[in-house]
Amino acid sequence: MTILSPSRCGLTTVEAAERLAADGPNVLPSARRVSPIVLLLRQMVHFFALLLWGAAVLAVLAGMPQLAVAIAVVVLLNGGFAFAQEYRADRATQRLRELIPANVVVRRDGRRILIGATDLVVGDVVLLEAGDRISADLELAEVHGLAVNESMLTGESRPARPRAGGPVYAGTFVVEGEAEAVVVATGARTRLAAIAKLTREAIRPPSPLAVQLGKVVKVVAGIAVAVGVVFFGLAVLLGMELGQGFLFAIGVTVALVPEGLLPTVTLSLARAAQRMAARNALVRHLEAVETLGSATFICTDKTGTLTRNEMTVAEVWAPSSPPAEVMRTAVLSSTGRMSGGKPVGDPMEVALHVEALRLGADVEGQVTRRFPFDSVRRRASVLVDGGLHLKGAPDAVLPLCRAAPGADDVLAQMSDRGLRVLAVARGRTAEESELEFLGLVGLHDPPREDVAEAIWKCRLAGIKLAMVTGDHPRTARAIAAEVGLLGPDELVVTGAELPADDAALGELLDHDGVVIARVTPEDKLRIARALRGRGHVVAMTGDGVNDAPALREADIGIAMGKSGTDVAREAADLVLLDDHFATIVGAVELGRATYANVRRFLTYHLTDNVAELTPFAIWALSGGTIPLALTVLQVLALDIGTDLLPALALGAEPANPRTMHGPARAGNLIDRRLLVRVFAILGPAQALAEMGAFIGVLLLGGWQVGTAPSLGLLAAASGTAFAAVVLGQLANAFACRSESRWIGRIRWRTNPLLLGAVVVEAVLLLVFLGLPLVSDLLGGAFPPAAGWALAAMAIPVMVLADTAHKAWRAKRAREEAEDAGSALDTTGSVSVTAAPPPGRR
């Protein structure tokens, strides 16, 4: 059976039915949809969730069902929240199906009929006209002024002008002219389906935050298990029965697991996502919030991202005729128009019409014959009232003119500015020779007004930029230079010039201000992989179908919300609702602030863990002569009770004014600076206040070391220790707002959530100690007046420890700066070497 139909009459109904039965319907293959139940279960079985489930099981074995239920509730709530946020993710391939139109006009049995696009088969003769979306891969048989918008596949902003015998592809659409074509591929065999396959195969890499938190969780889990084993051995050595010692060790292990960390991280990212949405940046995956803040390389498209995607006339050069005459001829030889305030047809020709109307040109005339543009002639002409009007590429038009003095120089000047130049001429007859040269028209897609400043801010933040586009390299270079993106090396390469080896590709592109033109979807994938292989956190912007695979391959995919396709938006992690490149800068700032906030509440949580572990350590080291100051349930009440809201409030801390100065903070979330602050300063200070208050109440109650205190006295002392930890954490919350400024220099009103959180924390403290039902369950009692006084000392102890440490660090920084002859001041300011954009000097 031949692929093409033997005649222009098309297939017969019988032939079409046979081919449909053999090849199947014209639909894109769909990936197996993941059940929502499976998606929800995935949120319940990642490493940290499994760790908490394990802690719940151990709590049951230790005879603490209340603790097990509380941990299970934490896992379920957190998993349910994350599932709700990401339920609509990973559906890019499904959206590709929407690019296939519902109906298409074909010729079958010699008749013109309308059929469903899914019923198209190889060999069908399809009839195309302006406005039609192409429903399968076609081979053109007859062409009449056809222009096809292929930007969704190629990234090229200019409509293609395919000739008879050439291909057009599914997912593109006709902007001008008409044609007859024969179907050569349907469904899974189309080029669109190949891109869908690339999208499915691109694996989304784990975010930096996920990697860092994974490390934190594994370290904490290892420490918890190790400490539990040690305490089991100590308990046995101190004479405790094996069964009791095992249960005690399980309790210690569970106490060290930071149950509140997971919901704190999730809710903090959700809060940041809400703030990004308020700035027109819609987050589709929560971890993308922090990933964007870690970005070191942004690969941006040109059309619609850096530019408005609106072709306009920038210059009309008319050496011997009024500009209106030039524009009249340009419009008469065009079909694109601005009609009823809406563009119809080729955007370039619409721009010509708008400029002609602005100049007051008469664009009416009776067209008697039209010679459409094609890739061979590279010009379009029309006969109006017996006269010839013509426009086209300068090298195709100027040789037909009698004379064009000065045109070559002006053409060179316009081209150097990146304008798309058309030559305009007219004649008295239909002959395209000895024409009268009228002038040159330069068009361009103007950059967005705020792009230059956004690029400057990215460079201020140490982020490298590259333009990745399907456009012509000369156009791309000019736009890059105009907005300030082009680097000092002025490196411009095309997709065909990219090295085949990924390592060589990464080395070539790992420079700021690179321009890569004429790229294919496969090129974009390789670019993302190569840069990630160089250690970069890569953000890739895009708006077309062709961008979807690269958006998934990059560390963070950024799609356009207005001009972008559904495919690109569904494949992306972040959607710019206003399509403004500048919105990325605000999102990067929030991402960096989120990273800093994660460090803030990690400091807050770990400080509390030191205070929680201290009573068990002292009990073990004292051989049991000093009673346990806290119970396991009190530890849980601290983790997911009093600590949770202040930690969440720290996660909403506003960005520091200098957040965007210098590169993103690299390295581990938990580094040496954080560990010193937690385990050498804040943690010991809180533990000292806690144990001092506990032992103080015992001594005031008549307790002697080595004796067993009464149950009432022990409960009161334990309640005092609990209060000391909570009050110490209250002060610690304000101390954690900054790693360098002491509490008195931080404006309280800049984070009103924290003020509300500490009020709630204080109320919870009274509930946990004042309600007999709750206090009896936890194992503590309401402290006496002396106990409250001792517990309150935790606040000044924490403030003094924090202030002394920050003062020491500031002094050390000054000394190091003086020794190095540095110009840095003690606040850590940096000199900015990036040149500001015009208007900010």
LINJOUR-V296066 format. One record per residue. N is the residue number from 1. RES is the residue in one letter. NEAR is the number of other C-alpha atoms within 8 Angstrom. Layout:
N/RES/NEAR, N/RES/NEAR
This chain:
1/M/2, 2/T/5, 3/I/7, 4/L/10, 5/S/12, 6/P/6, 7/S/5, 8/R/7, 9/C/10, 10/G/15, 11/L/13, 12/T/8, 13/T/8, 14/V/6, 15/E/8, 16/A/12, 17/A/8, 18/E/8, 19/R/11, 20/L/12, 21/A/7, 22/A/6, 23/D/7, 24/G/7, 25/P/11, 26/N/13, 27/V/10, 28/L/9, 29/P/7, 30/S/6, 31/A/7, 32/R/4, 33/R/4, 34/V/6, 35/S/6, 36/P/7, 37/I/6, 38/V/8, 39/L/11, 40/L/11, 41/L/8, 42/R/8, 43/Q/12, 44/M/11, 45/V/9, 46/H/8, 47/F/7, 48/F/10, 49/A/11, 50/L/10, 51/L/9, 52/L/13, 53/W/11, 54/G/8, 55/A/13, 56/A/13, 57/V/9, 58/L/12, 59/A/15, 60/V/11, 61/L/8, 62/A/10, 63/G/7, 64/M/9, 65/P/8, 66/Q/6, 67/L/12, 68/A/14, 69/V/9, 70/A/8, 71/I/13, 72/A/11, 73/V/8, 74/V/11, 75/V/12, 76/L/9, 77/L/8, 78/N/11, 79/G/11, 80/G/10, 81/F/8, 82/A/11, 83/F/11, 84/A/7, 85/Q/10, 86/E/10, 87/Y/8, 88/R/6, 89/A/9, 90/D/7, 91/R/9, 92/A/14, 93/T/13, 94/Q/9, 95/R/11, 96/L/13, 97/R/9, 98/E/7, 99/L/9, 100/I/14, 101/P/10, 102/A/7, 103/N/8, 104/V/11, 105/V/11, 106/V/13, 107/R/15, 108/R/14, 109/D/9, 110/G/8, 111/R/7, 112/R/8, 113/I/8, 114/L/8, 115/I/10, 116/G/9, 117/A/12, 118/T/8, 119/D/9, 120/L/15, 121/V/14, 122/V/12, 123/G/12, 124/D/16, 125/V/16, 126/V/12, 127/L/11, 128/L/12, 129/E/10, 130/A/10, 131/G/8, 132/D/9, 133/R/12, 134/I/15, 135/S/12, 136/A/16, 137/D/15, 138/L/13, 139/E/13, 140/L/15, 141/A/10, 142/E/8, 143/V/12, 144/H/8, 145/G/12, 146/L/13, 147/A/13, 148/V/14, 149/N/13, 150/E/13, 151/S/12, 152/M/13, 153/L/11, 154/T/11, 155/G/14, 156/E/12, 157/S/11, 158/R/6, 159/P/12, 160/A/8, 161/R/11, 162/P/12, 163/R/9, 164/A/9, 165/G/7, 166/G/8, 167/P/9, 168/V/12, 169/Y/13, 170/A/14, 171/G/13, 172/T/14, 173/F/11, 174/V/17, 175/V/15, 176/E/15, 177/G/12, 178/E/13, 179/A/13, 180/E/12, 181/A/13, 182/V/15, 183/V/17, 184/V/12, 185/A/11, 186/T/15, 187/G/12, 188/A/10, 189/R/8, 190/T/13, 191/R/9, 192/L/10, 193/A/12, 194/A/10, 195/I/13, 196/A/11, 197/K/8, 198/L/9, 199/T/14, 200/R/10, 201/E/7, 202/A/10, 203/I/7, 204/R/8, 205/P/7, 206/P/7, 207/S/10, 208/P/9, 209/L/9, 210/A/9, 211/V/9, 212/Q/10, 213/L/9, 214/G/10, 215/K/8, 216/V/9, 217/V/9, 218/K/8, 219/V/8, 220/V/10, 221/A/10, 222/G/8, 223/I/8, 224/A/13, 225/V/9, 226/A/8, 227/V/10, 228/G/12, 229/V/9, 230/V/8, 231/F/12, 232/F/12, 233/G/9, 234/L/9, 235/A/12, 236/V/11, 237/L/7, 238/L/8, 239/G/6, 240/M/9, 241/E/7, 242/L/7, 243/G/6, 244/Q/8, 245/G/13, 246/F/9, 247/L/11, 248/F/12, 249/A/12, 250/I/12, 251/G/12, 252/V/15, 253/T/13, 254/V/12, 255/A/12, 256/L/11, 257/V/11, 258/P/9, 259/E/11, 260/G/11, 261/L/9, 262/L/9, 263/P/9, 264/T/12, 265/V/10, 266/T/11, 267/L/9, 268/S/13, 269/L/14, 270/A/9, 271/R/10, 272/A/13, 273/A/12, 274/Q/8, 275/R/9, 276/M/14, 277/A/10, 278/A/7, 279/R/9, 280/N/10, 281/A/14, 282/L/11, 283/V/13, 284/R/12, 285/H/11, 286/L/13, 287/E/10, 288/A/13, 289/V/16, 290/E/14, 291/T/15, 292/L/13, 293/G/16, 294/S/14, 295/A/14, 296/T/12, 297/F/12, 298/I/13, 299/C/12, 300/T/14, 301/D/12, 302/K/12, 303/T/12, 304/G/11, 305/T/14, 306/L/13, 307/T/12, 308/R/11, 309/N/10, 310/E/8, 311/M/11, 312/T/12, 313/V/12, 314/A/9, 315/E/7, 316/V/11, 317/W/8, 318/A/11, 319/P/6, 320/S/5, 321/S/9, 322/P/7, 323/P/10, 324/A/10, 325/E/10, 326/V/16, 327/M/13, 328/R/12, 329/T/15, 330/A/13, 331/V/13, 332/L/13, 333/S/13, 334/S/8, 335/T/10, 336/G/14, 337/R/11, 338/M/11, 339/S/7, 340/G/4, 341/G/5, 342/K/6, 343/P/10, 344/V/11, 345/G/12, 346/D/12, 347/P/11, 348/M/10, 349/E/13, 350/V/14, 351/A/11, 352/L/13, 353/H/13, 354/V/10, 355/E/11, 356/A/15, 357/L/9, 358/R/7, 359/L/8, 360/G/7, 361/A/11, 362/D/7, 363/V/9, 364/E/5, 365/G/7, 366/Q/6, 367/V/9, 368/T/9, 369/R/7, 370/R/9, 371/F/8, 372/P/9, 373/F/12, 374/D/12, 375/S/8, 376/V/4, 377/R/8, 378/R/10, 379/R/13, 380/A/14, 381/S/13, 382/V/14, 383/L/13, 384/V/13, 385/D/8, 386/G/9, 387/G/11, 388/L/15, 389/H/16, 390/L/14, 391/K/15, 392/G/13, 393/A/11, 394/P/9, 395/D/6, 396/A/11, 397/V/14, 398/L/11, 399/P/7, 400/L/10, 401/C/13, 402/R/10, 403/A/7, 404/A/8, 405/P/5, 406/G/6, 407/A/9, 408/D/7, 409/D/7, 410/V/8, 411/L/10, 412/A/8, 413/Q/8, 414/M/12, 415/S/10, 416/D/8, 417/R/7, 418/G/13, 419/L/12, 420/R/10, 421/V/13, 422/L/11, 423/A/14, 424/V/17, 425/A/16, 426/R/13, 427/G/14, 428/R/7, 429/T/8, 430/A/9, 431/E/6, 432/E/9, 433/S/8, 434/E/8, 435/L/11, 436/E/10, 437/F/12, 438/L/14, 439/G/14, 440/L/14, 441/V/13, 442/G/13, 443/L/13, 444/H/11, 445/D/11, 446/P/10, 447/P/10, 448/R/9, 449/E/5, 450/D/7, 451/V/13, 452/A/12, 453/E/10, 454/A/11, 455/I/12, 456/W/13, 457/K/10, 458/C/12, 459/R/10, 460/L/13, 461/A/11, 462/G/11, 463/I/12, 464/K/12, 465/L/13, 466/A/14, 467/M/16, 468/V/13, 469/T/15, 470/G/12, 471/D/11, 472/H/9, 473/P/13, 474/R/7, 475/T/11, 476/A/15, 477/R/12, 478/A/11, 479/I/11, 480/A/12, 481/A/9, 482/E/7, 483/V/10, 484/G/11, 485/L/13, 486/L/13, 487/G/11, 488/P/5, 489/D/5, 490/E/8, 491/L/9, 492/V/10, 493/V/10, 494/T/11, 495/G/11, 496/A/6, 497/E/6, 498/L/8, 499/P/7, 500/A/6, 501/D/6, 502/D/10, 503/A/8, 504/A/9, 505/L/13, 506/G/13, 507/E/8, 508/L/7, 509/L/8, 510/D/8, 511/H/8, 512/D/9, 513/G/15, 514/V/14, 515/V/15, 516/I/14, 517/A/16, 518/R/13, 519/V/16, 520/T/10, 521/P/12, 522/E/7, 523/D/9, 524/K/12, 525/L/11, 526/R/9, 527/I/10, 528/A/13, 529/R/11, 530/A/12, 531/L/14, 532/R/11, 533/G/9, 534/R/9, 535/G/6, 536/H/10, 537/V/12, 538/V/15, 539/A/14, 540/M/14, 541/T/14, 542/G/16, 543/D/14, 544/G/14, 545/V/12, 546/N/12, 547/D/13, 548/A/16, 549/P/17, 550/A/15, 551/L/17, 552/R/15, 553/E/14, 554/A/15, 555/D/13, 556/I/15, 557/G/17, 558/I/15, 559/A/16, 560/M/18, 561/G/12, 562/K/7, 563/S/8, 564/G/12, 565/T/12, 566/D/9, 567/V/13, 568/A/18, 569/R/16, 570/E/12, 571/A/16, 572/A/15, 573/D/13, 574/L/15, 575/V/14, 576/L/15, 577/L/11, 578/D/9, 579/D/12, 580/H/12, 581/F/10, 582/A/11, 583/T/13, 584/I/10, 585/V/11, 586/G/10, 587/A/14, 588/V/12, 589/E/12, 590/L/14, 591/G/15, 592/R/16, 593/A/14, 594/T/16, 595/Y/10, 596/A/8, 597/N/12, 598/V/12, 599/R/11, 600/R/13, 601/F/13, 602/L/9, 603/T/12, 604/Y/13, 605/H/13, 606/L/10, 607/T/13, 608/D/12, 609/N/11, 610/V/12, 611/A/14, 612/E/12, 613/L/11, 614/T/9, 615/P/12, 616/F/11, 617/A/8, 618/I/9, 619/W/13, 620/A/11, 621/L/7, 622/S/8, 623/G/8, 624/G/9, 625/T/9, 626/I/10, 627/P/7, 628/L/9, 629/A/11, 630/L/11, 631/T/9, 632/V/10, 633/L/10, 634/Q/12, 635/V/11, 636/L/12, 637/A/10, 638/L/10, 639/D/13, 640/I/10, 641/G/10, 642/T/15, 643/D/14, 644/L/11, 645/L/12, 646/P/14, 647/A/13, 648/L/12, 649/A/12, 650/L/14, 651/G/16, 652/A/13, 653/E/11, 654/P/7, 655/A/9, 656/N/6, 657/P/5, 658/R/6, 659/T/10, 660/M/11, 661/H/10, 662/G/9, 663/P/9, 664/A/11, 665/R/5, 666/A/5, 667/G/5, 668/N/6, 669/L/8, 670/I/8, 671/D/8, 672/R/6, 673/R/6, 674/L/10, 675/L/10, 676/V/9, 677/R/11, 678/V/13, 679/F/11, 680/A/9, 681/I/12, 682/L/14, 683/G/16, 684/P/12, 685/A/11, 686/Q/17, 687/A/12, 688/L/8, 689/A/15, 690/E/16, 691/M/11, 692/G/9, 693/A/15, 694/F/13, 695/I/9, 696/G/10, 697/V/14, 698/L/13, 699/L/9, 700/L/7, 701/G/7, 702/G/6, 703/W/10, 704/Q/6, 705/V/6, 706/G/6, 707/T/7, 708/A/6, 709/P/8, 710/S/6, 711/L/6, 712/G/7, 713/L/11, 714/L/11, 715/A/11, 716/A/15, 717/A/18, 718/S/15, 719/G/14, 720/T/19, 721/A/15, 722/F/12, 723/A/11, 724/A/17, 725/V/16, 726/V/14, 727/L/13, 728/G/15, 729/Q/11, 730/L/12, 731/A/11, 732/N/12, 733/A/13, 734/F/8, 735/A/12, 736/C/12, 737/R/10, 738/S/9, 739/E/7, 740/S/8, 741/R/8, 742/W/11, 743/I/9, 744/G/5, 745/R/6, 746/I/9, 747/R/6, 748/W/7, 749/R/5, 750/T/7, 751/N/11, 752/P/8, 753/L/8, 754/L/11, 755/L/9, 756/G/8, 757/A/11, 758/V/11, 759/V/8, 760/V/10, 761/E/14, 762/A/11, 763/V/8, 764/L/10, 765/L/11, 766/L/9, 767/V/9, 768/F/10, 769/L/14, 770/G/10, 771/L/9, 772/P/8, 773/L/6, 774/V/11, 775/S/14, 776/D/9, 777/L/7, 778/L/11, 779/G/12, 780/G/15, 781/A/16, 782/F/10, 783/P/12, 784/P/7, 785/A/6, 786/A/8, 787/G/14, 788/W/11, 789/A/8, 790/L/13, 791/A/16, 792/A/11, 793/M/10, 794/A/15, 795/I/11, 796/P/8, 797/V/12, 798/M/14, 799/V/12, 800/L/8, 801/A/11, 802/D/12, 803/T/10, 804/A/8, 805/H/9, 806/K/12, 807/A/8, 808/W/8, 809/R/9, 810/A/10, 811/K/8, 812/R/8, 813/A/9, 814/R/10, 815/E/8, 816/E/8, 817/A/12, 818/E/8, 819/D/7, 820/A/6, 821/G/6, 822/S/7, 823/A/5, 824/L/10, 825/D/8, 826/T/8, 827/T/6, 828/G/6, 829/S/8, 830/V/7, 831/S/5, 832/V/6, 833/T/5, 834/A/7, 835/A/5, 836/P/8, 837/P/10, 838/P/6, 839/G/4, 840/R/5, 841/R/5
